[in-house]
Amino acid sequence: MAIFRAQDVAQFSDVELQEQMEKLRMELIQHYGKVSAGGATENPGRIGELRRTIARMKTEQNKRRKV
């Protein structure tokens, strides 16, 4: 799954935004599962990237609700 920047997120429709966020959340849960089981992910920095991207998406959703 790609990491999206703020300008990319702003171009998504509401439905696309929700779908992409769900995919990223599932990927994040999988990474957390590996770490909690005592394993190591292939790219530990990916967890931070996923969290930041999800935060960008939530920010965009909140902006759209206020308008």
N, C-alpha and C positions, 0 to 999 in steps of 0.2 A: 504494500500500500504506500502510496506516495505521501510525502509531507507537503501540506499546502501552506502557502503564505497568505497574509491577510487579503491581498488583492485577489488571489485565486478564490478564497472563501467568499468574498463579496459577490463574485459572479455566479455562485450557485443559486439555484432556486431553493425554496423552503424544503421541498421534498428531497432534493439531492443533498442538501446540507444535512438533513436528518439521517439519510441513508449512509452517507460517508462517515458521519460521527459514530453511528452504530458499528460500522466495520472497524473503525479505529479503536473503539472501546473493546471490541472482542479481541483484537490483536494485543491490546494492552493487558487484558486479563490473562491471555495465554502467556505473555512474558512474565507477569507476576506469578503465575502458576509454576513456571519453570524455576524461578528464583526461590520461591517458597519451598519447593520440593528439594532444594539443595543443589540444583543444577546451575548452570551459567548460560545466559543467552549468548547467541553468536555476536551480537552487537549491544553491549550494555548501554551505550548512549542512545539507543533507539527508544528506550523507555521515556527518557526526558523529552525527546522529539515528539513522541506520541502525546504526552501530557500537554505540551505547549500547543500542539495543533488542535487538540480537543478544546483547550481553553480559548483559542482563537475562534473556533466554531461557536462556542457558547457565547462569546462576546458578540459575535455577529447576530446570533439569534436574539439576544437581549436588545441590541440596537434596533432590530426590525420590529420588536414588540412595542418599543417606545414610540415609534413613528406612526 
